[in-house]
Amino acid sequence: MVQMSRRDFVKITGTGLALATLPGFIRSGFAGVKPGDSPYNFYFQRFGIDEDTIRKVMGEALHYGGDYCDLFFQNKLSNSINLQDNIVNSASTNITLGVGIRVLKGDQTGYSFTEDISLASMKAAARTAAGIASGSPKKAPQTFNATKLMNYYNTNVSWEEVGVKDKVEMLQKINDDVFKQDPRVIKSSVRFSDSENYMLVVNSEGGIATDYQPMLRISVGCTAEEGDKRENNYFDFSARDDIRFLTEEKLKRLPREAVARTVKLFEAQTPPAGELPVVLSAGSAGILLHEAIGHGMEADFNRQGISVYSEKMNKKIAESFVTIVDNGTNENIRGSINVDDEGVPSQETVLVENGTLKTYIHDRISADHYGVKPTGNGRRESFKHYPMPRMRNTYMRSGPHEFEEMIASVDYGILADQFTNGQVNIGPGDFTFYVKSGSLIEGGKITAPIKDVNIIGNGPEVLERVTMVSNDMKMAEGGWTCGKNGQGVPVSQGMPSVLVSSITVGGRG
């Protein structure tokens, strides 16, 4: 990690060069590489990794007779800038380079990694991973066939071409706009991060796949004060995109939405606790779908018999107008990937079709166990981690109902709009989520704003209680990182507005 003090950072920003923050030996690995370039060439040209080297490393990995092996190369450059009350209080650049080596033998997995991608170090790591196998050596493939992939990012500008000065000026303008929105605002924070990830995965079946994965996230938070009351909230964007994503309209919307969400809380009340109808709003409420339902559809949990869905394949689990997908092909969306970390092309996977559970979320290992094809969901945090079944963009498709019709059907309940903290028990799907903001529904109309509400329930039961699904599906705009077994990966989620007939609402007693 390359870090600097605020004083040094301010000096650097005067140059307008992002590369000025990086030592020359680090820059040399990225300089001149454009988003359209093949990461295959990137690794082969920049780091001396060629097919002969790969065959030698694979030979070590298969020395004791493993059934399968793969090599996952990663080179990632990440930058972040935090500005608080118009002062840059932190900035950092992080460079990741290494290879993870996996060997499979039956149900056993051997895994090792090294940050040194010299032939000697990679062969040593391969021998460690090979230790799970016993038997006659197998040969590495003589040729490798590149996997043909679609491109779901559509970037043209490398983040390295965007200067630090330009980034800081952008954040300062947003910060100024925060304070212009409302005189009650007393504090602001603007955070920006970007990254470029070059990955190469090659396997003992002769497959080779590469990807260039960009990412950005920008978040605006603020605190407002009214009398003795103080409230805070935020708004953010995240996407697999380049600087062109941040249009003038988006840069104006960030402070406007952050402040509007914050000052709305001054008018909010806490509803009484009880069992109530709940309308989950379109977009951000998809986090409940992801956590309380999506995880239960990951194949490793079902293979272990942990998930409530383990015995429900091809069974009805929701109304016929409920269809849930996990999709890695949504253009420029945070959770999208051209290829997963096992080299499997991305795809749309229909998990629940017309209320019936159709498939699980698979990586190579779980797919082999169930006798199906991988779904492109083998994901890992970095080369230091082994892949496992992970979601990408998980959402419910639009249904046949109108939002107004849904609200009109509720005599007394709540509209849950923004979720923050939550806890989920993956096995049964029990959850607790904190509703940061929402509204009361009274007499079929949206009335007062609400806050400080918990919703408590069970994901599969909530899915069964979905009685209406609106035609207004949208994806969440912000940045979510999903944690599982100590690994974090970028994801997104979405929802149409959905009416759940009854959820336990924890409000005032």
C-alpha positions in Angstrom: 0.0 0.0 0.0 1.3 3.4 -1.0 0.0 6.0 1.5 0.8 9.7 2.1 0.0 12.4 4.5 -2.6 15.1 3.7 0.2 17.7 3.3 2.1 15.5 0.8 -1.1 14.7 -1.0 -2.1 18.3 -1.4 1.3 19.0 -3.0 0.8 16.1 -5.4 -2.6 17.2 -6.5 -1.1 20.4 -8.0 0.5 18.3 -10.7 -2.8 16.8 -11.8 -1.2 13.5 -12.3 -2.5 10.3 -10.6 0.6 8.5 -11.6 2.6 10.8 -9.4 1.4 8.9 -6.4 3.0 5.7 -7.6 6.7 4.7 -7.6 8.1 4.1 -11.1 8.6 0.4 -10.7 4.9 0.0 -9.9 3.7 2.2 -12.7 5.6 0.2 -15.3 3.3 -2.7 -15.0 0.2 -0.6 -15.9 1.5 2.2 -18.1 0.2 2.0 -21.7 -2.3 -0.7 -21.0 -5.8 0.3 -22.3 -9.2 -1.2 -21.5 -9.4 -2.8 -24.9 -6.1 -4.6 -24.5 -6.0 -8.3 -23.7 -5.0 -9.2 -20.2 -3.6 -12.3 -21.8 -1.0 -10.1 -23.5 -0.7 -8.0 -20.4 0.6 -10.9 -18.3 2.6 -12.4 -21.1 4.3 -9.2 -22.0 4.6 -7.4 -18.7 5.5 -10.2 -16.3 7.2 -12.8 -18.5 4.3 -15.3 -18.1 4.1 -17.4 -21.2 2.5 -20.7 -22.1 5.6 -22.7 -21.4 5.8 -21.2 -17.9 2.2 -22.1 -17.3 2.7 -25.7 -18.5 5.7 -26.1 -16.1 3.7 -24.8 -13.1 0.8 -27.0 -14.0 3.1 -30.0 -14.3 4.1 -29.4 -10.6 0.4 -29.0 -9.6 -0.5 -32.3 -11.3 2.6 -34.1 -10.2 0.8 -36.3 -7.6 -2.2 -37.0 -9.9 -4.7 -34.3 -9.2 -8.0 -34.5 -11.2 -7.9 -30.9 -12.2 -5.9 -27.7 -11.5 -6.2 -24.0 -12.4 -4.0 -20.9 -12.0 -5.6 -17.6 -11.2 -3.4 -14.5 -12.0 -4.4 -11.1 -10.6 -2.9 -7.6 -11.0 -5.1 -4.9 -9.5 -4.5 -1.2 -9.0 -6.9 0.6 -6.5 -7.1 4.3 -5.6 -9.2 6.1 -3.0 -9.7 9.7 -1.9 -11.7 10.8 1.1 -12.7 14.4 1.5 -14.4 15.7 4.7 -15.7 19.2 5.1 -13.7 20.3 2.1 -10.4 18.8 3.4 -8.7 15.8 1.9 -8.2 13.6 5.0 -6.9 10.4 3.4 -5.7 9.1 0.1 -4.2 5.7 -0.8 -3.1 3.5 -3.7 -3.0 -0.3 -3.4 -1.3 -2.6 -5.8 -2.1 -6.4 -5.8 -0.1 -8.9 -7.8 0.0 -12.7 -7.5 -1.3 -16.1 -8.5 -3.5 -18.6 -6.8 -3.1 -22.3 -7.6 -5.8 -24.8 -7.0 -5.7 -28.6 -7.3 -8.9 -30.8 -7.1 -8.8 -34.5 -6.2 -12.3 -35.9 -5.8 -13.9 -33.8 -3.1 -10.6 -32.5 -1.8 -9.2 -29.1 -2.6 -5.6 -28.0 -2.4 -4.9 -24.3 -2.6 -1.8 -22.2 -2.4 -0.8 -18.7 -3.6 2.3 -16.5 -4.0 2.9 -12.8 -4.5 6.1 -13.7 -6.4 5.2 -14.8 -9.9 8.7 -16.0 -10.7 8.8 -19.6 -12.1 10.5 -20.9 -9.0 8.0 -19.4 -6.6 5.0 -20.5 -8.6 6.3 -24.1 -8.9 6.8 -24.2 -5.1 3.2 -23.0 -4.6 2.0 -25.6 -7.0 3.7 -28.4 -5.1 2.0 -27.2 -1.9 -1.4 -27.3 -3.6 -0.6 -30.7 -5.1 -0.1 -32.2 -1.7 -3.8 -33.2 -1.4 -3.4 -35.7 -4.3 -1.7 -39.1 -4.5 -1.1 -41.0 -7.6 0.6 -41.0 -11.0 1.6 -37.6 -12.4 -0.6 -36.1 -15.1 0.6 -33.9 -18.0 -0.3 -30.3 -18.5 -2.2 -29.5 -21.7 0.0 -28.8 -24.8 -2.3 -26.0 -26.1 -4.7 -23.5 -24.5 -7.9 -22.4 -26.1 -9.1 -18.9 -25.3 -12.7 -18.6 -24.1 -14.8 -16.2 -26.2 -16.5 -13.7 -24.0 -19.0 -10.8 -24.3 -18.0 -7.4 -22.9 -20.5 -6.0 -20.3 -18.4 -3.0 -19.2 -18.0 -0.9 -22.4 -15.2 1.3 -21.0 -12.9 3.4 -23.1 -10.9 5.4 -20.6 -8.5 3.9 -18.1 -8.7 5.2 -14.5 -5.0 5.9 -14.7 -5.7 8.6 -17.2 -7.8 10.5 -14.7 -5.6 12.8 -12.7 -5.7 13.2 -8.9 -6.3 16.9 -9.3 -9.4 16.3 -11.4 -10.7 13.8 -8.8 -10.2 16.2 -5.9 -11.8 19.1 -7.8 -14.8 16.9 -8.5 -15.1 15.9 -4.8 -14.7 19.5 -3.6 -17.5 20.7 -5.9 -19.8 17.9 -4.6 -18.9 18.9 -1.0 -19.7 22.6 -1.7 -23.1 21.5 -3.2 -23.9 19.5 0.0 -23.8 22.7 2.1 -25.8 24.6 -0.5 -28.7 22.2 -0.3 -29.9 23.1 3.2 -28.8 25.5 5.9 -29.2 22.7 8.5 -26.3 20.7 7.1 -23.3 20.9 9.5 -20.9 18.2 8.2 -20.2 16.4 4.9 -18.0 13.6 3.6 -17.3 12.6 0.0 -15.6 9.4 -0.8 -14.3 8.2 -4.1 -12.6 5.0 -5.2 -11.6 3.4 -8.5 -9.9 0.3 -9.5 -8.6 -1.7 -12.5 -8.3 -5.4 -12.2 -6.5 -7.6 -14.7 -7.2 -11.3 -14.3 -6.1 -14.4 -16.2 -7.3 -17.9 -15.4 -6.0 -21.0 -17.1 -6.9 -24.6 -16.3 -5.6 -28.2 -16.9 -8.4 -28.8 -19.4 -6.7 -26.3 -21.8 -9.0 -23.4 -21.1 -7.8 -19.9 -20.7 -9.8 -16.8 -20.0 -9.0 -13.1 -19.3 -10.8 -10.0 -18.2 -10.2 -6.4 -17.5 -12.5 -5.3 -14.7 -13.0 -1.6 -13.9 -14.9 -0.3 -10.9 -15.8 3.0 -9.4 -17.7 4.0 -6.3 -18.6 7.5 -5.1 -20.5 8.2 -1.8 -21.8 11.4 -0.2 -22.7 11.6 3.4 -24.0 14.5 5.5 -25.1 15.4 9.0 -27.8 18.0 9.6 -28.9 19.7 12.8 -32.3 21.1 13.8 -32.6 22.3 17.4 -31.4 19.5 19.6 -31.9 16.9 16.8 -29.1 15.6 14.7 -29.6 13.2 11.7 -27.3 11.7 9.1 -27.6 9.8 5.9 -25.9 9.1 2.6 -26.3 8.4 -1.1 -23.9 6.6 -3.5 -23.3 5.3 -7.0 -21.2 2.3 -8.0 -20.6 0.8 -11.4 -18.1 -1.1 -13.6 -17.5 1.9 -15.7 -15.0 4.7 -16.4 -15.1 8.5 -15.7 -17.8 9.0 -18.3 -20.3 7.4 -15.9 -20.1 10.5 -13.7 -22.2 12.8 -15.7 -23.1 16.3 -14.6 -26.5 15.1 -13.7 -25.2 12.4 -11.4 -22.7 14.7 -9.8 -25.6 17.1 -8.9 -27.8 14.3 -7.8 -25.4 12.9 -5.2 -25.5 15.9 -2.8 -29.2 16.5 -3.5 -30.2 13.0 -2.6 -27.9 12.7 0.4 -29.3 15.9 1.9 -32.9 15.1 1.1 -32.6 11.7 2.7 -31.0 13.3 5.8 -33.4 16.2 6.5 -36.4 14.0 5.8 -35.6 12.2 9.0 -36.4 15.3 11.1 -40.1 14.7 10.2 -40.0 11.0 10.7 -41.8 9.0 13.4 -41.3 5.5 14.8 -44.4 3.4 14.1 -45.8 1.0 16.7 -44.4 -2.6 16.8 -46.4 -5.5 15.5 -47.2 -7.7 12.5 -47.8 -5.5 9.6 -48.1 -5.5 5.8 -44.8 -4.2 4.3 -44.2 -2.8 0.9 -40.5 -3.3 0.0 -39.6 -0.4 -2.4 -38.1 -0.9 -5.8 -34.3 -1.0 -6.0 -32.5 -0.9 -2.7 -34.9 -3.4 -1.0 -33.2 -6.0 -3.1 -30.6 -6.3 -0.3 -33.2 -8.3 1.7 -33.7 -10.6 -1.3 -29.9 -11.0 -1.6 -29.3 -11.8 2.0 -32.3 -13.6 3.2 -33.1 -15.6 0.1 -30.2 -15.5 -2.4 -27.6 -17.0 0.0 -29.9 -19.9 0.6 -29.7 -20.7 -3.1 -25.9 -20.9 -3.3 -25.2 -24.5 -4.1 -22.5 -25.1 -1.4 -25.0 -24.4 1.4 -27.5 -26.8 -0.2 -24.9 -29.5 -0.8 -24.1 -29.4 2.9 -27.8 -29.6 3.8 -27.6 -26.2 5.6 -30.1 -24.3 3.4 -33.8 -24.5 3.8 -33.9 -24.9 0.0 -31.9 -28.2 0.0 -34.9 -30.3 -0.6 -37.0 -27.9 -2.6 -35.6 -28.2 -6.1 -38.5 -28.0 -8.7 -41.0 -27.3 -5.9 -43.3 -24.2 -5.6 -41.8 -21.7 -3.2 -43.7 -18.5 -4.2 -46.6 -17.2 -6.2 -46.5 -17.8 -10.0 -45.7 -14.1 -10.7 -42.4 -14.3 -8.8 -39.3 -14.9 -10.9 -35.8 -14.4 -9.4 -32.6 -14.3 -11.3 -28.9 -14.0 -10.7 -27.3 -12.2 -13.6 -23.7 -11.3 -14.4 -24.5 -9.8 -17.8 -26.2 -6.5 -16.9 -24.1 -3.8 -18.6 -21.8 -1.8 -16.3 -23.6 -2.9 -13.1 -21.4 -3.4 -10.1 -21.8 -7.1 -9.8 -21.5 -7.9 -13.5 -18.5 -10.0 -14.7 -17.5 -11.0 -18.3 -16.2 -14.3 -16.8 -16.0 -15.8 -13.4 -12.8 -16.5 -11.5 -12.9 -20.1 -12.7 -12.9 -19.0 -16.4 -16.7 -19.7 -16.9 -18.4 -17.1 -19.1 -21.0 -15.0 -17.3 -24.7 -15.7 -17.9 -28.2 -15.0 -16.6 -29.3 -17.8 -14.3 -33.0 -18.2 -13.5 -33.2 -19.3 -9.9 -37.0 -19.1 -9.4 -39.2 -19.3 -12.4 -42.9 -18.5 -12.0 -42.7 -19.4 -8.3 -40.8 -22.7 -8.8 -37.1 -23.2 -7.7 -35.2 -24.2 -10.8 -31.5 -24.2 -10.0 -28.9 -23.2 -7.5 -25.9 -20.8 -7.9 -23.0 -23.0 -8.9 -19.2 -23.0 -9.1 -17.3 -25.8 -10.8 -17.2 -28.1 -7.8 -20.9 -27.8 -6.9 -21.9 -28.2 -10.5 -19.9 -31.4 -10.8 -21.6 -32.7 -7.6 -25.1 -32.0 -9.0 -24.3 -33.1 -12.5 -25.1 -29.7 -14.1 -23.1 -27.0 -15.8 -21.4 -24.2 -13.8 -23.5 -21.0 -13.8 -20.5 -18.6 -13.9 -20.7 -17.9 -10.2 -17.3 -19.2 -9.1 -15.9 -16.0 -7.4 -13.2 -15.1 -5.0 -12.0 -11.9 -3.3 -8.4 -12.1 -4.7 -5.7 -14.6 -5.8 -5.2 -15.3 -2.1 -8.6 -17.0 -1.9 -10.2 -20.0 -3.5 -13.4 -19.6 -5.5 -16.9 -20.6 -4.2 -20.5 -20.1 -5.3 -21.2 -16.3 -5.0 -24.0 -14.1 -6.3 -23.5 -11.4 -8.9 -26.6 -9.2 -9.6 -29.5 -10.8 -7.9 -33.0 -9.4 -8.5 -36.7 -10.2 -8.9 -38.3 -9.5 -12.2 -41.2 -7.1 -12.6 -44.6 -8.5 -11.9 -48.2 -7.8 -13.1 -49.2 -5.2 -10.5 -49.1 -1.4 -10.3 -47.4 0.4 -7.4 -50.4 2.5 -6.8 -52.6 -0.6 -6.7 -50.3 -2.1 -4.1 -50.3 0.9 -1.8 -54.1 1.2 -2.1 -54.6 -2.4 -0.9 -52.9 -1.6 2.5 -55.0 -0.3 5.3 -52.2 0.1 7.7 -48.5 -0.8 7.1 -45.2 0.5 6.2 -43.2 1.2 3.0 -39.6 0.2 3.6 -37.3 2.3 1.4 -33.7 2.3 2.7 -31.9 -0.5 4.5 -28.6 -0.3 6.4 -27.4 -2.8 9.0 -28.8 -6.4 9.0 -28.1 -9.9 10.2 -29.1 -13.1 8.5 -28.9 -16.8 9.5 -28.1 -18.3 6.1 -29.5 -21.8 6.9 -33.1 -21.1 7.9 -33.0 -17.6 6.4 -33.9 -15.8 9.6 -33.1 -12.1 9.3 -33.2 -8.7 11.1 -32.8 -5.5 9.0 -32.7 -1.9 10.1 -34.9 0.3 8.0 -33.1 3.7 7.8 -36.0 5.4 6.1 -39.5 4.7 4.8 -43.1 5.8 5.2 -46.3 4.9 6.9 -49.2 3.6 4.8 -52.6 4.6 6.2 -55.9 4.0 4.5 -54.3 3.1 1.2 -52.1 6.2 1.1 -48.5 7.0 1.8 -48.4 9.4 4.8 -45.7 10.3 7.3 -42.0 9.3 7.0 -40.7 6.8 9.5 -37.3 5.9 11.0 -35.7 3.6 13.6 -37.6 0.5 12.5 -36.4 -3.1 12.4 -38.1 -5.7 10.3 -37.7 -9.3 11.6 -38.6 -12.4 9.7 -37.7 -15.5 7.7 -36.6 -15.1 4.1 -38.4 -18.2 2.7 -41.6 -17.4 4.6 -41.5 -13.8 3.4 -41.2 -15.1 -0.1 -44.3 -17.2 0.4 -46.1 -14.1 1.7 -45.4 -12.0 -1.4 -48.9 -11.2 -2.6 -48.2 -8.5 -5.2 -45.2 -7.7 -7.4 -45.2 -4.3 -9.2 -44.0 -3.6 -12.7 -41.3 -1.1 -11.6 -38.2 -3.2 -11.2 -34.9 -1.3 -10.8 -31.4 -2.1 -9.7 -29.8 -0.6 -6.7 -27.5 2.2 -7.6 -25.0 2.0 -4.7 -22.1 -0.2 -3.8 -22.5 -3.4 -1.9 -19.8 -5.9 -1.0 -21.0 -9.3 -0.1 -19.2 -11.2 2.7 -19.0 -15.0 2.9 -16.5 -17.2 4.6 -14.2 -14.2 5.1 -14.2 -13.2 1.5 -15.8 -10.0 0.1 -16.9 -9.5 -3.5 -18.7 -6.7 -5.3 -22.4 -7.4 -5.9 -25.6 -5.6 -6.8 -29.3 -6.4 -6.4 -32.6 -5.1 -7.4 -36.4 -5.4 -6.8 -39.7 -4.2 -8.1 -41.9 -2.9 -5.4 -43.3 -5.9 -3.5 -46.1 -6.3 -1.0 -45.5 -8.8 1.8 -48.7 -9.6 3.6 -47.1 -9.7 7.1 -43.6 -9.0 8.6 -42.8 -8.4 12.2 -42.0 -4.7 12.5 -40.0 -3.6 15.5 -40.9 0.0 16.4 -41.9 1.7 19.5 -43.5 -0.6 22.2 
